Amino acid sequence: MWTATSTPATSPANVQSATDGVTPQAARDDALLRLEQRAHQELAAIEAPLREWVPERRDENSRVMDDVVIVGAGLSGLSLAFGLMRQGLTRVKVIDTAPAGREGPWLNTARMRTLRSPKTLTGPDLGVPSLTYRAWHETVYGPQSWEKLDKIERGDWMAYLVWFRGAVGMDVENETNLLGIEIRNGHLAARVEKDGIERMMTCRKIVLATGMEGAGGHHVPAAISEALPRDRWTHSGETIDMGFLSGRTVGVIGAAASSFDWAVAALEAGAKSVTILARSRGLPRTEVLDWSNFSGFLNHYADLDDISRYRFARRMFAFKTPPTTEMFERAMRFPECELVMGARLETLRMQDGDIAVSTAAGDFVFDHLLLGTGYTVDLRCRPELCGIIDAVATWGDRFTPPAGEADDSLLAYPYLGPAFEFLEKEPGQSPLLRDIHIFNSAAVPSLGPVCNGITGLKSGVPRLVAGICRGLFLQDADLFYQTLDAYDKVHFEPQMVPGFDTGP
């Protein structure tokens, strides 16, 4: 697992060689290899990985099953896989739909220049200093660059994740899609597709570390989807050739962070004009994840009773995500950019080949719409869950809110167990649902904001890793007892001493 393999990062570097004739690229690769070796020394010093302990199990076709299949090789998936590997699990498979090096949003749909979180937050390293982003950054750019750094460039963040994956020896199967999950006799089966070929991955547990979209889908107002041709709008969760917007009159719907990212990207691509239509009369100014970033809340939210968790979740969801100051100011510096507040959508229609938009703040005409309207959290939208979702308990099944506090969207979230696992709607209906774990935004009401970004990973990953290991151990408790009962390894065998009997 911990075999050192050099995995060059993918972003530019400015490490200068101290040796004549050695290129900066070669010097950087050599420095990263030394960092990787140092990380292995640190892991060995903390007894990682622990010894392998999960008994091998075979499926109905006598094939060795994976212990855990993790769907998603973004930040969350890599962190979870590393956590499980450190606990001695060796049959862990990670799959992702994206090509290698493009997992997660960073090089696909993310359009901001930098991450929004402070540079000091740690990611998948799980407390190993040489596996942190800071260690990578100082190796690539030097310690002075770290001191001057404000926020992490998203391209550098992706390059770091690629290096991390190689440094810990993690094997990821890319360009592989999860099509469905089957519950079989005593185990699970993930139906996947790669290169047009479908196959089954039998396993004991599945983790869905599938990000924002994996909890539901793009939120597209019906006024847009029902009135406009599909090629006249693009959601922020979709990729687009930004050159397509050159010379066009663009409308941006929404005023959250993704909307200003859209605006800047469109303007830098040469859009003729960009108009941001904000429904509210003022922009949000508070980032609730900053408040939540303390260990008491992140570690123990899940220990609250149902009414407390419900109220916390409802209040957190009421906060809107503000744009970053940088992206807001960059957009507003363009004379071609206009922000219109109080522009609640009223009607949309096609008119002489243009998009005619009527709002509470006036009428507008656009060539194309960019949607910064966020995501819907609804697991019923996920095709891979269609065979099991009817058996899954929701908050509405397990909890009745006090009068005046009903929130239908919140009550539709899955009601998860302490290890992010599905629970049955009807006891005894489908007990193996407990072996499907949800590590994305759908888990927030049950476990807190510990699975949807960098801020909470330090609390969410250890909780889920412990829960998975607990489940695997308990399922094989009888087998472990049998091995204990038959245990006869000799540890004490001194030289023969006259008159001393060492026993049978």
TAWO-V140516 format. One record per run of one state. SS is the DSSP state (h for helix, s for strand, l for the rest). FROM is the first residue (numbers start at 1). TO is the last residue. Records with the same first field share a line. If there is no record, write none. Layout:
SS=FROM-TO + FROM-TO
This chain:
l=1-23 + 46-57 + 59-63 + 65-65 + 72-74 + 87-91 + 96-113 + 115-128 + 132-132 + 142-142 + 149-152 + 168-171 + 174-176 + 184-187 + 195-196 + 209-212 + 219-221 + 226-229 + 236-241 + 246-248 + 254-256 + 269-272 + 278-287 + 293-294 + 304-305 + 319-324 + 333-336 + 341-344 + 352-353 + 360-361 + 367-367 + 372-374 + 378-378 + 382-382 + 386-388 + 393-393 + 399-407 + 412-413 + 415-420 + 422-423 + 425-430 + 439-440 + 448-453 + 476-476 + 486-504
h=24-45 + 75-86 + 129-131 + 133-141 + 143-148 + 154-167 + 213-215 + 222-225 + 230-232 + 242-245 + 257-268 + 288-292 + 295-303 + 306-318 + 325-332 + 379-381 + 383-385 + 389-391 + 395-398 + 408-411 + 431-435 + 441-447 + 454-475 + 477-485
s=58-58 + 64-64 + 66-71 + 92-95 + 114-114 + 153-153 + 172-173 + 177-183 + 188-194 + 197-208 + 216-218 + 233-235 + 249-253 + 273-277 + 337-340 + 345-351 + 354-359 + 362-366 + 368-371 + 375-377 + 392-392 + 394-394 + 414-414 + 421-421 + 424-424 + 436-438
